[in-house]
Amino acid sequence: MIRAWQIWFGLGGIAAFFFAFGIYWWTLPEQMDELEPGRVAIGFGDIAGWQDDDHAGAFAAFRRSCVHIVKRADIRARKKSGKKSRYAVLEPVCRKALAMGETVSDAEARAFFEDNFTPVRFSELGPAGLVTGYYEPELPGSRTRSDRFNVPVYRVPSDLVQFYSDRERAKRNHQMTAGRKTEDGVVPYYDRREIEEGALEGRGLELVYLEDPAEAFYMHIQGSARIALAEGGHMRIGFAAKNGHSYTSIGNLMIKRGTLPKSKMSMKGIRAWMAANPDEAKKLRWENRSYIFFRELPRSLSGAGPVGAQGVSLTPRRSLAVDTSVHLLGTPIWVDAPKLKSHGKDGFSHLMIAQDAGSAIKGRERGDIFWGSGDAAGKVAGRVKHKATFTVLLPKQDLPES
């Protein structure tokens, strides 16, 4: 029986989305021509610690974004599309960055940012921003199933219908963002429990097998992994799609239920509890109905690092996941988190590049710092939850004249 909501979901909802998204896409470049209310331009001399940063490191990360931005612009030009790209505001400065070559001195990189950008801060009073951390797990696995490796990681199913682009999806965690195509229309896709109980078995979607369901769960949260294969060698996998269900933080659930006190809440603490309570842990993981599908990265990308939402390899301590409804991917953002210890030093003050997105990243001054790959990076990422201030670098040609 076809329910009324299924018909709307499958036809009217999709049509309405594409109409609204088309208007949003078309007007976005024009919206960025004006300095958003609540922002104020400052000088680089007003950024504490600016002169002490490794600007060459930030430039290298920015240049990776620029390769992607300019490539897209060139493809658009060859197709003779009359529509402005959402990256149009960054294209001119990106071409300058690429013309400088891959190797620049710290002084040259600092001059580049100061000559081509204006720092902009959020001026309204309110709660301080927040940064958290994420990383790329390194896990053992196998391309073939065995008694040891029996936790499947799936490719994107052919019946998955995505309602939004990745950039849009990341800011719509409260909505259903994908569905399952059936003969009766589009219905909600299988959730985590249904998939783990075998909803996708027998369809040849298995990309690789892992040995620990808890590690697989955390890999889904991080969105990428480097797999040491039992057959020899490595493979790198990254986010490909989501089943459309909202992400639910099991950490928050554990705090609300008194499973773990807030003072002891950490990735390490959750993992220890899961190891000690495997049956309860499985049921708790099922309450996060969101499920991620992965793809194997090609050799051209697999050696550089995990790939973020912008489609470029991430750089430890330089790549930032942001709310893409606020920040354009590729934008340089100065992050100042005074109480965050980094590499034995008090305070984290660095120029980062917006290169990724996430369902839990919401707000103007909300970001997720990429810390790198492996257990060491994971230990750091799991401890990061600190107040921070964001200073966004906007291209000078994009600012309105006073």
C-alpha positions as YAML, in Angstrom:
chain: A
units: angstrom
residues:
- id: 1
  name: MET
  ca: [0.00, 0.00, 0.00]
- id: 2
  name: ILE
  ca: [1.36, 3.41, -0.96]
- id: 3
  name: ARG
  ca: [0.99, 5.97, 1.79]
- id: 4
  name: ALA
  ca: [0.40, 9.64, 1.01]
- id: 5
  name: TRP
  ca: [3.68, 10.70, 2.62]
- id: 6
  name: GLN
  ca: [5.55, 8.24, 0.40]
- id: 7
  name: ILE
  ca: [4.10, 9.83, -2.73]
- id: 8
  name: TRP
  ca: [5.07, 13.31, -1.53]
- id: 9
  name: PHE
  ca: [8.48, 12.11, -0.46]
- id: 10
  name: GLY
  ca: [9.14, 10.45, -3.78]
- id: 11
  name: LEU
  ca: [7.76, 13.07, -6.17]
- id: 12
  name: GLY
  ca: [6.67, 16.38, -4.72]
- id: 13
  name: GLY
  ca: [9.50, 16.53, -2.18]
- id: 14
  name: ILE
  ca: [12.17, 15.93, -4.81]
- id: 15
  name: ALA
  ca: [10.63, 18.45, -7.21]
- id: 16
  name: ALA
  ca: [10.36, 21.07, -4.48]
- id: 17
  name: PHE
  ca: [13.93, 20.47, -3.47]
- id: 18
  name: PHE
  ca: [15.33, 20.95, -6.97]
- id: 19
  name: PHE
  ca: [13.30, 24.13, -7.45]
- id: 20
  name: ALA
  ca: [14.48, 25.64, -4.16]
- id: 21
  name: PHE
  ca: [18.04, 24.43, -4.59]
- id: 22
  name: GLY
  ca: [18.18, 25.90, -8.10]
- id: 23
  name: ILE
  ca: [17.23, 29.33, -6.75]
- id: 24
  name: TYR
  ca: [19.76, 29.04, -3.92]
- id: 25
  name: TRP
  ca: [22.56, 27.94, -6.26]
- id: 26
  name: TRP
  ca: [21.84, 30.76, -8.73]
- id: 27
  name: THR
  ca: [21.75, 33.53, -6.13]
- id: 28
  name: LEU
  ca: [24.63, 32.39, -3.89]
- id: 29
  name: PRO
  ca: [27.45, 34.27, -5.72]
- id: 30
  name: GLU
  ca: [25.41, 37.49, -5.60]
- id: 31
  name: GLN
  ca: [24.71, 37.00, -1.89]
- id: 32
  name: MET
  ca: [28.43, 36.89, -1.19]
- id: 33
  name: ASP
  ca: [29.03, 40.30, -2.83]
- id: 34
  name: GLU
  ca: [27.98, 42.03, 0.38]
- id: 35
  name: LEU
  ca: [29.64, 41.76, 3.75]
- id: 36
  name: GLU
  ca: [27.24, 39.74, 5.85]
- id: 37
  name: PRO
  ca: [25.62, 41.62, 8.74]
- id: 38
  name: GLY
  ca: [27.32, 40.78, 12.00]
- id: 39
  name: ARG
  ca: [30.82, 40.75, 10.49]
- id: 40
  name: VAL
  ca: [33.49, 43.41, 10.77]
- id: 41
  name: ALA
  ca: [36.72, 43.80, 8.81]
- id: 42
  name: ILE
  ca: [39.95, 44.04, 10.85]
- id: 43
  name: GLY
  ca: [43.66, 44.25, 10.09]
- id: 44
  name: PHE
  ca: [46.14, 41.40, 10.14]
- id: 45
  name: GLY
  ca: [47.89, 43.21, 12.98]
- id: 46
  name: ASP
  ca: [44.75, 42.64, 15.05]
- id: 47
  name: ILE
  ca: [45.14, 38.86, 14.83]
- id: 48
  name: ALA
  ca: [47.11, 37.69, 17.85]
- id: 49
  name: GLY
  ca: [49.81, 35.25, 16.80]
- id: 50
  name: TRP
  ca: [49.46, 35.92, 13.07]
- id: 51
  name: GLN
  ca: [53.13, 36.68, 12.58]
- id: 52
  name: ASP
  ca: [54.19, 33.45, 14.34]
- id: 53
  name: ASP
  ca: [52.28, 30.96, 12.21]
- id: 54
  name: ASP
  ca: [53.72, 28.70, 9.53]
- id: 55
  name: HIS
  ca: [52.19, 30.53, 6.59]
- id: 56
  name: ALA
  ca: [53.91, 28.30, 4.06]
- id: 57
  name: GLY
  ca: [52.09, 25.32, 5.56]
- id: 58
  name: ALA
  ca: [48.76, 27.11, 5.31]
- id: 59
  name: PHE
  ca: [49.57, 28.16, 1.73]
- id: 60
  name: ALA
  ca: [50.25, 24.53, 0.73]
- id: 61
  name: ALA
  ca: [46.84, 23.47, 2.05]
- id: 62
  name: PHE
  ca: [45.13, 26.44, 0.38]
- id: 63
  name: ARG
  ca: [46.83, 25.62, -2.90]
- id: 64
  name: ARG
  ca: [45.27, 22.14, -2.82]
- id: 65
  name: SER
  ca: [41.86, 23.75, -2.69]
- id: 66
  name: CYS
  ca: [42.85, 26.08, -5.51]
- id: 67
  name: VAL
  ca: [43.76, 23.22, -7.84]
- id: 68
  name: HIS
  ca: [40.20, 21.94, -7.40]
- id: 69
  name: ILE
  ca: [38.58, 25.39, -7.74]
- id: 70
  name: VAL
  ca: [40.48, 26.37, -10.90]
- id: 71
  name: LYS
  ca: [39.93, 22.97, -12.50]
- id: 72
  name: ARG
  ca: [36.18, 23.32, -12.00]
- id: 73
  name: ALA
  ca: [36.27, 26.86, -13.39]
- id: 74
  name: ASP
  ca: [38.13, 25.70, -16.51]
- id: 75
  name: ILE
  ca: [35.62, 22.90, -17.08]
- id: 76
  name: ARG
  ca: [32.77, 25.39, -16.72]
- id: 77
  name: ALA
  ca: [34.47, 27.74, -19.19]
- id: 78
  name: ARG
  ca: [34.88, 24.97, -21.78]
- id: 79
  name: LYS
  ca: [31.18, 24.17, -21.45]
- id: 80
  name: LYS
  ca: [30.47, 27.89, -21.91]
- id: 81
  name: SER
  ca: [28.09, 27.96, -18.98]
- id: 82
  name: GLY
  ca: [26.67, 31.39, -18.30]
- id: 83
  name: LYS
  ca: [26.09, 30.73, -14.61]
- id: 84
  name: LYS
  ca: [28.59, 31.92, -12.04]
- id: 85
  name: SER
  ca: [30.19, 29.23, -9.93]
- id: 86
  name: ARG
  ca: [29.84, 29.45, -6.18]
- id: 87
  name: TYR
  ca: [33.66, 29.41, -6.17]
- id: 88
  name: ALA
  ca: [33.86, 32.49, -8.45]
- id: 89
  name: VAL
  ca: [34.90, 34.71, -5.53]
- id: 90
  name: LEU
  ca: [37.97, 32.54, -4.88]
- id: 91
  name: GLU
  ca: [38.97, 31.80, -8.48]
- id: 92
  name: PRO
  ca: [41.09, 34.95, -9.16]
- id: 93
  name: VAL
  ca: [43.12, 34.64, -5.96]
- id: 94
  name: CYS
  ca: [43.47, 30.90, -6.55]
- id: 95
  name: ARG
  ca: [44.99, 31.50, -9.96]
- id: 96
  name: LYS
  ca: [47.54, 33.79, -8.30]
- id: 97
  name: ALA
  ca: [48.36, 31.06, -5.76]
- id: 98
  name: LEU
  ca: [48.89, 28.44, -8.45]
- id: 99
  name: ALA
  ca: [51.09, 30.80, -10.46]
- id: 100
  name: MET
  ca: [53.45, 31.06, -7.46]
- id: 101
  name: GLY
  ca: [54.33, 27.37, -7.71]
- id: 102
  name: GLU
  ca: [54.32, 24.61, -5.11]
- id: 103
  name: THR
  ca: [57.27, 25.87, -3.06]
- id: 104
  name: VAL
  ca: [57.12, 29.30, -1.44]
- id: 105
  name: SER
  ca: [58.89, 30.74, 1.58]
- id: 106
  name: ASP
  ca: [57.05, 31.60, 4.76]
- id: 107
  name: ALA
  ca: [57.51, 35.31, 4.01]
- id: 108
  name: GLU
  ca: [56.10, 34.91, 0.50]
- id: 109
  name: ALA
  ca: [53.11, 32.96, 1.78]
- id: 110
  name: ARG
  ca: [52.37, 35.51, 4.49]
- id: 111
  name: ALA
  ca: [52.60, 38.35, 1.95]
- id: 112
  name: PHE
  ca: [50.24, 36.47, -0.37]
- id: 113
  name: PHE
  ca: [47.52, 36.19, 2.28]
- id: 114
  name: GLU
  ca: [47.96, 39.79, 3.42]
- id: 115
  name: ASP
  ca: [47.92, 41.17, -0.15]
- id: 116
  name: ASN
  ca: [44.87, 39.24, -1.32]
- id: 117
  name: PHE
  ca: [42.60, 38.86, 1.71]
- id: 118
  name: THR
  ca: [40.91, 40.95, 4.38]
- id: 119
  name: PRO
  ca: [40.36, 39.40, 7.84]
- id: 120
  name: VAL
  ca: [36.72, 39.48, 8.91]
- id: 121
  name: ARG
  ca: [35.42, 38.68, 12.37]
- id: 122
  name: PHE
  ca: [31.96, 37.99, 13.73]
- id: 123
  name: SER
  ca: [31.08, 41.09, 15.71]
- id: 124
  name: GLU
  ca: [27.90, 40.17, 17.56]
- id: 125
  name: LEU
  ca: [28.12, 39.24, 21.22]
- id: 126
  name: GLY
  ca: [27.22, 35.71, 22.15]
- id: 127
  name: PRO
  ca: [28.67, 32.37, 23.22]
- id: 128
  name: ALA
  ca: [32.21, 31.63, 22.08]
- id: 129
  name: GLY
  ca: [32.76, 29.37, 19.11]
- id: 130
  name: LEU
  ca: [33.67, 25.71, 19.47]
- id: 131
  name: VAL
  ca: [36.19, 23.40, 17.84]
- id: 132
  name: THR
  ca: [36.30, 19.63, 18.06]
- id: 133
  name: GLY
  ca: [38.65, 17.18, 16.39]
- id: 134
  name: TYR
  ca: [38.55, 14.27, 13.96]
- id: 135
  name: TYR
  ca: [41.07, 11.94, 12.36]
- id: 136
  name: GLU
  ca: [41.55, 9.08, 9.92]
- id: 137
  name: PRO
  ca: [41.59, 5.66, 11.61]
- id: 138
  name: GLU
  ca: [44.14, 3.08, 10.54]
- id: 139
  name: LEU
  ca: [42.54, -0.36, 10.78]
- id: 140
  name: PRO
  ca: [43.29, -3.97, 9.82]
- id: 141
  name: GLY
  ca: [40.97, -5.44, 7.20]
- id: 142
  name: SER
  ca: [40.57, -7.80, 4.28]
- id: 143
  name: ARG
  ca: [38.96, -7.76, 0.86]
- id: 144
  name: THR
  ca: [37.55, -11.24, 1.58]
- id: 145
  name: ARG
  ca: [35.33, -12.33, 4.45]
- id: 146
  name: SER
  ca: [36.71, -14.63, 7.14]
- id: 147
  name: ASP
  ca: [36.07, -15.56, 10.75]
- id: 148
  name: ARG
  ca: [38.33, -12.69, 11.81]
- id: 149
  name: PHE
  ca: [37.23, -10.11, 9.25]
- id: 150
  name: ASN
  ca: [33.44, -10.30, 9.15]
- id: 151
  name: VAL
  ca: [32.22, -6.69, 9.51]
- id: 152
  name: PRO
  ca: [31.34, -5.45, 6.00]
- id: 153
  name: VAL
  ca: [31.96, -1.93, 4.73]
- id: 154
  name: TYR
  ca: [29.54, -1.19, 1.91]
- id: 155
  name: ARG
  ca: [29.71, 0.68, -1.38]
- id: 156
  name: VAL
  ca: [26.84, 2.97, -2.42]
- id: 157
  name: PRO
  ca: [23.74, 0.88, -3.26]
- id: 158
  name: SER
  ca: [22.11, 1.49, -6.64]
- id: 159
  name: ASP
  ca: [18.69, 2.06, -5.05]
- id: 160
  name: LEU
  ca: [19.91, 4.96, -2.88]
- id: 161
  name: VAL
  ca: [18.41, 8.29, -3.94]
- id: 162
  name: GLN
  ca: [20.24, 11.38, -2.68]
- id: 163
  name: PHE
  ca: [18.02, 14.44, -2.24]
- id: 164
  name: TYR
  ca: [20.85, 16.94, -1.67]
- id: 165
  name: SER
  ca: [24.45, 17.51, -2.68]
- id: 166
  name: ASP
  ca: [27.10, 16.73, -0.04]
- id: 167
  name: ARG
  ca: [27.46, 20.46, 0.63]
- id: 168
  name: GLU
  ca: [23.74, 20.79, 1.29]
- id: 169
  name: ARG
  ca: [23.40, 17.47, 3.09]
- id: 170
  name: ALA
  ca: [25.91, 18.44, 5.77]
- id: 171
  name: LYS
  ca: [23.66, 21.23, 7.02]
- id: 172
  name: ARG
  ca: [20.41, 19.23, 6.99]
- id: 173
  name: ASN
  ca: [21.00, 16.69, 9.76]
- id: 174
  name: HIS
  ca: [17.48, 17.28, 11.06]
- id: 175
  name: GLN
  ca: [15.96, 16.19, 7.72]
- id: 176
  name: MET
  ca: [15.76, 12.99, 5.72]
- id: 177
  name: THR
  ca: [18.44, 13.55, 3.07]
- id: 178
  name: ALA
  ca: [18.16, 10.34, 1.05]
- id: 179
  name: GLY
  ca: [15.72, 7.54, 0.35]
- id: 180
  name: ARG
  ca: [15.33, 4.12, -1.20]
- id: 181
  name: LYS
  ca: [13.88, 3.71, -4.67]
- id: 182
  name: THR
  ca: [11.18, 1.03, -4.86]
- id: 183
  name: GLU
  ca: [8.43, 0.06, -7.31]
- id: 184
  name: ASP
  ca: [5.98, 1.93, -5.07]
- id: 185
  name: GLY
  ca: [8.04, 5.11, -4.91]
- id: 186
  name: VAL
  ca: [10.80, 6.46, -2.67]
- id: 187
  name: VAL
  ca: [10.78, 5.35, 0.96]
- id: 188
  name: PRO
  ca: [13.24, 5.92, 3.84]
- id: 189
  name: TYR
  ca: [16.43, 3.95, 3.38]
- id: 190
  name: TYR
  ca: [17.42, 1.08, 5.65]
- id: 191
  name: ASP
  ca: [18.81, 2.37, 8.93]
- id: 192
  name: ARG
  ca: [21.94, 1.21, 10.75]
- id: 193
  name: ARG
  ca: [20.22, -1.67, 12.55]
- id: 194
  name: GLU
  ca: [18.56, -2.98, 9.40]
- id: 195
  name: ILE
  ca: [21.82, -2.84, 7.45]
- id: 196
  name: GLU
  ca: [23.83, -4.51, 10.20]
- id: 197
  name: GLU
  ca: [21.19, -7.22, 10.44]
- id: 198
  name: GLY
  ca: [21.61, -8.06, 6.75]
- id: 199
  name: ALA
  ca: [19.41, -5.76, 4.64]
- id: 200
  name: LEU
  ca: [22.16, -5.38, 2.02]
- id: 201
  name: GLU
  ca: [23.60, -8.88, 2.06]
- id: 202
  name: GLY
  ca: [23.89, -10.76, -1.22]
- id: 203
  name: ARG
  ca: [24.10, -7.67, -3.43]
- id: 204
  name: GLY
  ca: [27.87, -7.63, -3.91]
- id: 205
  name: LEU
  ca: [28.26, -4.24, -2.23]
- id: 206
  name: GLU
  ca: [31.01, -5.28, 0.18]
- id: 207
  name: LEU
  ca: [34.07, -3.06, -0.32]
- id: 208
  name: VAL
  ca: [36.22, -4.48, 2.50]
- id: 209
  name: TYR
  ca: [35.75, -6.34, 5.79]
- id: 210
  name: LEU
  ca: [36.85, -5.17, 9.24]
- id: 211
  name: GLU
  ca: [37.17, -7.15, 12.47]
- id: 212
  name: ASP
  ca: [35.65, -4.90, 15.13]
- id: 213
  name: PRO
  ca: [32.10, -3.46, 14.88]
- id: 214
  name: ALA
  ca: [32.96, -0.69, 17.34]
- id: 215
  name: GLU
  ca: [35.95, 0.40, 15.23]
- id: 216
  name: ALA
  ca: [33.74, 0.27, 12.14]
- id: 217
  name: PHE
  ca: [31.22, 2.49, 13.91]
- id: 218
  name: TYR
  ca: [33.87, 5.10, 14.72]
- id: 219
  name: MET
  ca: [35.15, 4.91, 11.16]
- id: 220
  name: HIS
  ca: [31.66, 5.92, 10.05]
- id: 221
  name: ILE
  ca: [31.81, 8.94, 12.34]
- id: 222
  name: GLN
  ca: [35.22, 9.99, 11.02]
- id: 223
  name: GLY
  ca: [34.20, 9.37, 7.40]
- id: 224
  name: SER
  ca: [37.45, 7.78, 6.19]
- id: 225
  name: ALA
  ca: [40.05, 5.13, 6.99]
- id: 226
  name: ARG
  ca: [43.34, 3.65, 5.86]
- id: 227
  name: ILE
  ca: [43.05, -0.13, 5.82]
- id: 228
  name: ALA
  ca: [46.04, -2.46, 6.29]
- id: 229
  name: LEU
  ca: [45.00, -5.44, 4.18]
- id: 230
  name: ALA
  ca: [45.55, -9.00, 5.32]
- id: 231
  name: GLU
  ca: [46.41, -9.78, 1.69]
- id: 232
  name: GLY
  ca: [49.22, -7.23, 1.84]
- id: 233
  name: GLY
  ca: [49.38, -3.51, 1.12]
- id: 234
  name: HIS
  ca: [46.91, -0.80, 2.05]
- id: 235
  name: MET
  ca: [43.74, 0.77, 0.74]
- id: 236
  name: ARG
  ca: [42.27, 4.14, 1.60]
- id: 237
  name: ILE
  ca: [38.50, 4.55, 1.72]
- id: 238
  name: GLY
  ca: [36.45, 7.70, 2.03]
- id: 239
  name: PHE
  ca: [32.89, 8.94, 2.39]
- id: 240
  name: ALA
  ca: [30.72, 8.27, -0.64]
- id: 241
  name: ALA
  ca: [27.11, 8.69, 0.55]
- id: 242
  name: LYS
  ca: [24.79, 8.56, 3.55]
- id: 243
  name: ASN
  ca: [21.58, 6.59, 4.07]
- id: 244
  name: GLY
  ca: [19.67, 9.80, 4.77]
- id: 245
  name: HIS
  ca: [18.85, 9.33, 8.47]
- id: 246
  name: SER
  ca: [19.86, 11.97, 11.00]
- id: 247
  name: TYR
  ca: [23.08, 11.54, 12.94]
- id: 248
  name: THR
  ca: [22.59, 10.90, 16.66]
- id: 249
  name: SER
  ca: [25.46, 11.32, 19.12]
- id: 250
  name: ILE
  ca: [25.71, 8.22, 21.29]
- id: 251
  name: GLY
  ca: [27.93, 10.21, 23.67]
- id: 252
  name: ASN
  ca: [25.07, 12.60, 24.36]
- id: 253
  name: LEU
  ca: [22.71, 9.66, 24.86]
- id: 254
  name: MET
  ca: [25.10, 8.11, 27.38]
- id: 255
  name: ILE
  ca: [25.29, 11.36, 29.34]
- id: 256
  name: LYS
  ca: [21.50, 11.77, 29.41]
- id: 257
  name: ARG
  ca: [21.02, 8.21, 30.60]
- id: 258
  name: GLY
  ca: [23.78, 8.35, 33.17]
- id: 259
  name: THR
  ca: [25.78, 5.60, 31.47]
- id: 260
  name: LEU
  ca: [28.90, 7.76, 31.67]
- id: 261
  name: PRO
  ca: [29.26, 11.05, 33.55]
- id: 262
  name: LYS
  ca: [29.97, 14.12, 31.46]
- id: 263
  name: SER
  ca: [33.34, 14.55, 33.23]
- id: 264
  name: LYS
  ca: [34.51, 11.17, 31.89]
- id: 265
  name: MET
  ca: [32.98, 11.45, 28.45]
- id: 266
  name: SER
  ca: [35.61, 10.91, 25.77]
- id: 267
  name: MET
  ca: [36.23, 8.65, 22.80]
- id: 268
  name: LYS
  ca: [38.48, 6.52, 25.00]
- id: 269
  name: GLY
  ca: [35.80, 6.25, 27.68]
- id: 270
  name: ILE
  ca: [33.08, 5.26, 25.20]
- id: 271
  name: ARG
  ca: [35.29, 2.62, 23.63]
- id: 272
  name: ALA
  ca: [36.16, 1.14, 27.00]
- id: 273
  name: TRP
  ca: [32.46, 0.94, 27.90]
- id: 274
  name: MET
  ca: [31.66, -0.70, 24.55]
- id: 275
  name: ALA
  ca: [34.36, -3.30, 25.05]
- id: 276
  name: ALA
  ca: [32.98, -4.14, 28.49]
- id: 277
  name: ASN
  ca: [29.34, -4.16, 27.38]
- id: 278
  name: PRO
  ca: [29.22, -5.56, 23.81]
- id: 279
  name: ASP
  ca: [25.49, -6.40, 23.69]
- id: 280
  name: GLU
  ca: [24.37, -3.06, 25.13]
- id: 281
  name: ALA
  ca: [26.91, -1.29, 22.93]
- id: 282
  name: LYS
  ca: [25.40, -2.78, 19.77]
- id: 283
  name: LYS
  ca: [21.92, -1.58, 20.75]
- id: 284
  name: LEU
  ca: [23.30, 1.85, 21.58]
- id: 285
  name: ARG
  ca: [25.03, 2.12, 18.19]
- id: 286
  name: TRP
  ca: [21.75, 1.25, 16.50]
- id: 287
  name: GLU
  ca: [20.19, 4.37, 18.00]
- id: 288
  name: ASN
  ca: [22.39, 6.34, 15.62]
- id: 289
  name: ARG
  ca: [20.34, 5.41, 12.55]
- id: 290
  name: SER
  ca: [22.72, 7.22, 10.21]
- id: 291
  name: TYR
  ca: [24.89, 4.91, 8.10]
- id: 292
  name: ILE
  ca: [27.77, 5.81, 5.78]
- id: 293
  name: PHE
  ca: [28.70, 4.19, 2.47]
- id: 294
  name: PHE
  ca: [32.31, 4.33, 1.30]
- id: 295
  name: ARG
  ca: [34.41, 4.30, -1.84]
- id: 296
  name: GLU
  ca: [37.99, 3.21, -2.42]
- id: 297
  name: LEU
  ca: [40.15, 6.20, -3.28]
- id: 298
  name: PRO
  ca: [42.13, 5.98, -6.53]
- id: 299
  name: ARG
  ca: [45.90, 5.67, -6.37]
- id: 300
  name: SER
  ca: [46.28, 9.32, -7.39]
- id: 301
  name: LEU
  ca: [44.64, 10.33, -4.09]
- id: 302
  name: SER
  ca: [45.21, 7.37, -1.78]
- id: 303
  name: GLY
  ca: [48.77, 8.35, -0.85]
- id: 304
  name: ALA
  ca: [48.08, 11.97, 0.03]
- id: 305
  name: GLY
  ca: [45.55, 11.54, 2.82]
- id: 306
  name: PRO
  ca: [41.78, 11.28, 3.32]
- id: 307
  name: VAL
  ca: [39.61, 13.37, 1.02]
- id: 308
  name: GLY
  ca: [37.20, 15.94, 2.44]
- id: 309
  name: ALA
  ca: [33.90, 17.34, 1.17]
- id: 310
  name: GLN
  ca: [35.67, 19.70, -1.23]
- id: 311
  name: GLY
  ca: [37.28, 16.74, -2.98]
- id: 312
  name: VAL
  ca: [40.86, 17.48, -1.90]
- id: 313
  name: SER
  ca: [43.24, 15.61, 0.40]
- id: 314
  name: LEU
  ca: [43.15, 16.86, 3.97]
- id: 315
  name: THR
  ca: [46.18, 18.30, 5.75]
- id: 316
  name: PRO
  ca: [46.70, 17.67, 9.49]
- id: 317
  name: ARG
  ca: [46.13, 20.79, 11.62]
- id: 318
  name: ARG
  ca: [45.36, 22.82, 8.47]
- id: 319
  name: SER
  ca: [42.09, 21.33, 7.20]
- id: 320
  name: LEU
  ca: [38.88, 22.41, 8.91]
- id: 321
  name: ALA
  ca: [35.38, 20.98, 8.62]
- id: 322
  name: VAL
  ca: [32.84, 23.82, 8.66]
- id: 323
  name: ASP
  ca: [29.17, 24.62, 8.28]
- id: 324
  name: THR
  ca: [28.89, 25.02, 4.52]
- id: 325
  name: SER
  ca: [25.76, 27.15, 4.83]
- id: 326
  name: VAL
  ca: [28.05, 29.80, 6.36]
- id: 327
  name: HIS
  ca: [31.52, 29.23, 4.89]
- id: 328
  name: LEU
  ca: [32.55, 28.56, 1.31]
- id: 329
  name: LEU
  ca: [34.82, 25.54, 1.01]
- id: 330
  name: GLY
  ca: [38.35, 26.67, 0.21]
- id: 331
  name: THR
  ca: [38.13, 29.74, 2.44]
- id: 332
  name: PRO
  ca: [41.09, 30.45, 4.79]
- id: 333
  name: ILE
  ca: [39.96, 30.75, 8.42]
- id: 334
  name: TRP
  ca: [42.14, 31.76, 11.37]
- id: 335
  name: VAL
  ca: [41.23, 29.61, 14.38]
- id: 336
  name: ASP
  ca: [42.22, 30.74, 17.87]
- id: 337
  name: ALA
  ca: [41.54, 28.26, 20.68]
- id: 338
  name: PRO
  ca: [43.54, 29.59, 23.68]
- id: 339
  name: LYS
  ca: [43.03, 26.56, 25.94]
- id: 340
  name: LEU
  ca: [43.66, 23.88, 23.34]
- id: 341
  name: LYS
  ca: [47.10, 22.32, 23.80]
- id: 342
  name: SER
  ca: [48.80, 21.37, 20.56]
- id: 343
  name: HIS
  ca: [52.14, 19.55, 20.32]
- id: 344
  name: GLY
  ca: [53.11, 20.44, 23.86]
- id: 345
  name: LYS
  ca: [52.20, 24.11, 23.54]
- id: 346
  name: ASP
  ca: [49.36, 25.98, 25.19]
- id: 347
  name: GLY
  ca: [46.96, 27.48, 22.71]
- id: 348
  name: PHE
  ca: [46.05, 26.67, 19.11]
- id: 349
  name: SER
  ca: [46.34, 29.66, 16.76]
- id: 350
  name: HIS
  ca: [46.65, 28.71, 13.11]
- id: 351
  name: LEU
  ca: [45.43, 29.61, 9.66]
- id: 352
  name: MET
  ca: [43.27, 26.74, 8.44]
- id: 353
  name: ILE
  ca: [41.43, 26.02, 5.21]
- id: 354
  name: ALA
  ca: [37.74, 25.08, 5.06]
- id: 355
  name: GLN
  ca: [37.94, 21.78, 3.17]
- id: 356
  name: ASP
  ca: [35.40, 19.49, 4.79]
- id: 357
  name: ALA
  ca: [31.89, 19.39, 6.27]
- id: 358
  name: GLY
  ca: [29.99, 17.33, 8.81]
- id: 359
  name: SER
  ca: [26.45, 16.74, 10.04]
- id: 360
  name: ALA
  ca: [27.32, 17.91, 13.56]
- id: 361
  name: ILE
  ca: [29.09, 21.10, 12.42]
- id: 362
  name: LYS
  ca: [26.55, 23.90, 12.77]
- id: 363
  name: GLY
  ca: [27.12, 27.62, 13.17]
- id: 364
  name: ARG
  ca: [29.41, 30.49, 12.23]
- id: 365
  name: GLU
  ca: [32.16, 29.65, 14.69]
- id: 366
  name: ARG
  ca: [31.93, 25.89, 14.76]
- id: 367
  name: GLY
  ca: [34.66, 23.73, 13.28]
- id: 368
  name: ASP
  ca: [36.21, 20.29, 13.33]
- id: 369
  name: ILE
  ca: [40.02, 20.20, 13.15]
- id: 370
  name: PHE
  ca: [41.59, 17.35, 11.18]
- id: 371
  name: TRP
  ca: [44.51, 15.96, 13.20]
- id: 372
  name: GLY
  ca: [45.90, 13.31, 10.85]
- id: 373
  name: SER
  ca: [45.89, 9.52, 10.65]
- id: 374
  name: GLY
  ca: [46.38, 6.73, 13.15]
- id: 375
  name: ASP
  ca: [46.04, 6.18, 16.89]
- id: 376
  name: ALA
  ca: [48.18, 9.14, 17.94]
- id: 377
  name: ALA
  ca: [46.01, 11.54, 15.94]
- id: 378
  name: GLY
  ca: [42.91, 9.83, 17.30]
- id: 379
  name: LYS
  ca: [43.98, 10.37, 20.90]
- id: 380
  name: VAL
  ca: [44.41, 14.08, 20.25]
- id: 381
  name: ALA
  ca: [41.17, 14.41, 18.28]
- id: 382
  name: GLY
  ca: [39.19, 12.65, 21.00]
- id: 383
  name: ARG
  ca: [40.22, 15.25, 23.59]
- id: 384
  name: VAL
  ca: [39.39, 18.33, 21.55]
- id: 385
  name: LYS
  ca: [36.31, 20.27, 22.59]
- id: 386
  name: HIS
  ca: [37.41, 23.86, 23.17]
- id: 387
  name: LYS
  ca: [36.10, 27.37, 22.84]
- id: 388
  name: ALA
  ca: [37.47, 29.20, 19.83]
- id: 389
  name: THR
  ca: [37.30, 32.41, 17.83]
- id: 390
  name: PHE
  ca: [37.12, 32.38, 14.02]
- id: 391
  name: THR
  ca: [38.56, 35.07, 11.75]
- id: 392
  name: VAL
  ca: [37.55, 34.50, 8.14]
- id: 393
  name: LEU
  ca: [39.82, 35.68, 5.30]
- id: 394
  name: LEU
  ca: [37.71, 37.02, 2.44]
- id: 395
  name: PRO
  ca: [39.20, 37.93, -0.97]
- id: 396
  name: LYS
  ca: [39.62, 41.68, -1.20]
- id: 397
  name: GLN
  ca: [37.75, 41.89, -4.48]
- id: 398
  name: ASP
  ca: [34.74, 40.28, -2.79]
- id: 399
  name: LEU
  ca: [34.36, 43.00, -0.15]
- id: 400
  name: PRO
  ca: [32.05, 45.95, -0.81]
- id: 401
  name: GLU
  ca: [33.76, 49.32, -1.16]
- id: 402
  name: SER
  ca: [33.23, 51.64, 1.80]
...
